[in-house]
Amino acid sequence: MADFDKEMWQDFVVEVQENLEEFEPNLLLLEQQPGDQSILNDCFRNMHSIKGAANYMGFSKMGELAHKIENLMDMARQGEAPLTQQSFDVIFQAVDWFRKFLEDIEKNHKETLDVSALFEELDALKDGKSKVAGDPGAVEEPEQGAAETEEDDELLTIFQEEMKSLYSQLASVCNASEVSRQTVVSLLEDMERVTNYMGHEGLLSVISALKEKECPDSVSTLDEEAKERILKDIKAAFKDEVGLELEEEPSVTASEGMEIEEDKELYTIFLDFFREVGLPLAKIPEDFDQQWAQDCQDAIERLKTSANYMDYMEVVRILEEWEERLAEVLSSTDNYEAETFRTICHQLIGTLPGLPEIFKSFEDQEYHKEAEGESGAEDDPVIDPGSLDVIDSAIDNLIIDAEDETGGLSGRTSVAQDLNETTESSQEADFEVSDQGKTVFPQAQKTPETASVRGSSSSRTVRVNLEKVEHLLEDVAELVVLRSSLQKDKTDLENLYSVCANERMLPTAQLRQLKEILLGVSEKVSALERVVNQLQDGVMRIRMLPVSHLFGRFPRMVRDISRKVHKDVELVISGADTALDKQIMEQLADPLQHIIRNAVDHGIETPEERKRHGKPQKGTLSLSASQEGNFVVITVSDDGKGLDRDAIIKKASSLGLIPPEKISSLTESQIHQLIFAPGFSTAETVSDLSGRGVGLDVVKKNIERIGGTVMVRSVKGKGTTILLRIPLTLAIVRGLIVKVGHQSMVIPVSNVFETFRISSKDISQIEGYEIISRRQETLPLIRLSSIFRGTGAREDNEKFFAVRVRAGELEACLGVDALVGQQEVVIKPLSDYLMDQPGFAGATILGDGSIALILDLGAVVEKSKGFIFKRQQILEQQALGSGVGAENVLH
Amino acid sequence: MLKILVVDDSSFMRKRLKGLLKEAGHDVVATARDGKEGFELYRKLRPDLVIMDVTMRGVDGIQCARMIKEEDPEARILFMSLVKDPNVISEAKNLGSLGFIEKKDHHRLFDIMDKEIMQG
């Protein structure tokens, strides 16, 4: 595509993806209930839409792919050939191919992939079905010849139809009393042409002979006998040669012939229309007449459209010829010959059986040059220029009506919005109203018997560029900042007032006035606060999408994996409409995929094994989401064999993850939690254990990186549940604001365990690391002032504060100069050069306008890693019962 | 300039059609993604022309056209679909529509519109 239209392409991608997002889960449902008409219809429509869009874009392979699947769906829908397991496999593959094509075209701007193998498979499915449907002809044809024969058949059909049409015209021409030689000759020549093309020599010679013998140049009209002979001979020759009857159908083409019966009414309407406007065509003047030519043009124009619509292609063709001739003579009137037009007129009369009569009636009519037809046409679709105004005023009325009903302004806005929505008014930039409800999985999974995936819920959504939302969020953040500083001003004002009041610095009247103002300000400040909070919340919600976007991919995945490992697994999804920040959702995809794969691969037993244990053969894997405060909890729960406690302990101790003496004191859940330990995943024969080891440490790390937590619950023999607790959003965190020197820093509250005051005598040293003892635990102390330079903080403070934080597996105390308070902060990404600097996750602007850096705890605490190793040794010594406390060892 | 209602279940086609029509100086007063919506919008807006898809969820294009014609026999409806089923096409014509064009033949749209509606 030379003119690769980016915007159009984006629309196309969205269209295809949306359809696939519906199609794929529907296909899964369909696999469970292959005959379900409504799902079949939906699937059909998805492919139909993709086909339409692909054809529009000129992506023929994608279009054909969609077309082939659409065919399969249609056959299944019509009950001709139900979809087999094999069909499903191929169609699923095809879905993947659509996605490959999107990538391919994105990169190359055209289709470069070779899908012939897939096409063959799809065709084989279709043919396989036609065999079932009892089409022995198709079966016997050898593969290669089949296509050719098909083509020939098509040609033959075209030929027959054309001959029939020409013959019918000839017959109806011959029905008229006066038949011009030229009309017949031109029809015969047409017949020669098509016959010659098909190579029917016998027929060809008959036609040629008839033309010469019966239509000599000397005559201008044919007599009855000649006409009869022509008709008879051609009919006979056609039967000999082609083996089919040529019938005198009262229509123009064969295909119309079939329709003519049911279209009788329409046909009459057409004739009436012809009677109305066709007069100029009958009144061919001997000498050229400008007015006549124009009237003809008008008449032809209108007749052509109707004929087009009626599919009277021959009529259209003749009218077009007339039009052309007219154009010719209009450009040079000297060339006008009435005879030319009379010939065409004769041809026209011959096309439809009703026309001779009409033309006869024209003979009695006076031709008024003032083009009378114009006024007579009833269903004449003229646009009344006023009609547009009518619509406008109708819309206005509509709005006013609504106002009346709802009594005021709100009515107006709601209707206006409504109109805006429906018109997809995209004038204000790239707001694009997408109409597909974005919820891919409404309640469908809960009641799979009845529902198809896209329910009839017609939730309207607006698709907005994420960047815009981000800008909006930034603006909101500014607003939050302004609000905070306003609050500070208010406090200052209040203080000033108390001073004035106490010191009696102002007269009472003015003092009262000041108090009133102050009251107003503080009222407004709190109102502002409420609105800003709502606004902030609202904008945050825009960034959120239902988790169905994330869950949507899993049914297919579970299907594929379970087929591969020969297990029978049903995936039950609930809470798919729970909203979650889009960015977080993206981060969640991989970890969740991992967990689910593990559950199917290792958690759920084979059908035989399940049977042995008295469980239903079909395993159930449930995936659910729900919101709990500022968190979304996602659970992946299977009814498989559960975690094997002993195996985990064995593996963990062999890896040195737990000291042997500690084993007995470990709780069940602590043991289970071990599967997330770093290194555990490196165990080779994981599936010998409960199989839950593969890369789970990575999963945990990823979840924790977005501020979430992972938990596992398991009962041996009953199943395993993994719980993910994910913050609703990444963009706003509740932060503990601390001071390091003059610099404000933000520590995400979710990571803060406690804060306390310490003095330098509480600090010990080990191998260069500072440590403190807290609640019988020894923790590393990280002085932020020593990590981040340039804060102006003194490093040798006698007394300062410690913030005990947990980042993943690691715990540490951060030394800060002061605690400021808690506040929700909007995270702004740092500019690139700062991104290279580990330790900061972003920045935010505080109420007083100053900038605070948000700590990336993972990176900060990492610095204490060396200590962890030491602590391990200390714990071991403690455990060995040396009788010495950790502190003593360290001193 | 015509006031046009586009009824099509594909957002892609709606957008394209809207673009084409706008470029040609028409006013797409509304778009609908299924027959039900199409009918409602027709009633509300009374456009000069409806460009109608056939395959749609729920109320399809044929049903929608029938409803519109019942409501307003003068309604001008132009079908635009990939459907090749002759039954569907003749049905569409029986409903008194202006025509039935294939989606990829969208240029014909203007031929028909020009001839059928713009002139008279």
Boltz contact constraints between the chains, C-beta under 6 A:
constraints:
  - contact:
      token1: [A, 11]
      token2: [B, 12]
      max_distance: 6.0
  - contact:
      token1: [A, 11]
      token2: [B, 15]
      max_distance: 6.0
  - contact:
      token1: [A, 12]
      token2: [B, 12]
      max_distance: 6.0
  - contact:
      token1: [A, 15]
      token2: [B, 12]
      max_distance: 6.0
  - contact:
      token1: [A, 45]
      token2: [B, 55]
      max_distance: 6.0
  - contact:
      token1: [A, 48]
      token2: [B, 55]
      max_distance: 6.0
  - contact:
      token1: [A, 49]
      token2: [B, 10]
      max_distance: 6.0
  - contact:
      token1: [A, 52]
      token2: [B, 10]
      max_distance: 6.0
  - contact:
      token1: [A, 52]
      token2: [B, 13]
      max_distance: 6.0
  - contact:
      token1: [A, 52]
      token2: [B, 82]
      max_distance: 6.0
  - contact:
      token1: [A, 52]
      token2: [B, 103]
      max_distance: 6.0
  - contact:
      token1: [A, 53]
      token2: [B, 12]
      max_distance: 6.0
  - contact:
      token1: [A, 55]
      token2: [B, 104]
      max_distance: 6.0
  - contact:
      token1: [A, 259]
      token2: [B, 90]
      max_distance: 6.0
  - contact:
      token1: [A, 301]
      token2: [B, 115]
      max_distance: 6.0
  - contact:
      token1: [A, 305]
      token2: [B, 115]
      max_distance: 6.0
  - contact:
      token1: [A, 305]
      token2: [B, 116]
      max_distance: 6.0
  - contact:
      token1: [A, 309]
      token2: [B, 99]
      max_distance: 6.0
  - contact:
      token1: [A, 380]
      token2: [B, 120]
      max_distance: 6.0
  - contact:
      token1: [A, 381]
      token2: [B, 76]
      max_distance: 6.0
  - contact:
      token1: [A, 381]
      token2: [B, 116]
      max_distance: 6.0
  - contact:
      token1: [A, 381]
      token2: [B, 117]
      max_distance: 6.0
  - contact:
      token1: [A, 382]
      token2: [B, 120]
      max_distance: 6.0
  - contact:
      token1: [A, 391]
      token2: [B, 3]
      max_distance: 6.0
  - contact:
      token1: [A, 391]
      token2: [B, 46]
      max_distance: 6.0
  - contact:
      token1: [A, 422]
      token2: [B, 30]
      max_distance: 6.0
  - contact:
      token1: [A, 422]
      token2: [B, 41]
      max_distance: 6.0
  - contact:
      token1: [A, 423]
      token2: [B, 30]
      max_distance: 6.0
  - contact:
      token1: [A, 424]
      token2: [B, 31]
      max_distance: 6.0
  - contact:
      token1: [A, 434]
      token2: [B, 11]
      max_distance: 6.0
  - contact:
      token1: [A, 435]
      token2: [B, 11]
      max_distance: 6.0
  - contact:
      token1: [A, 435]
      token2: [B, 33]
      max_distance: 6.0
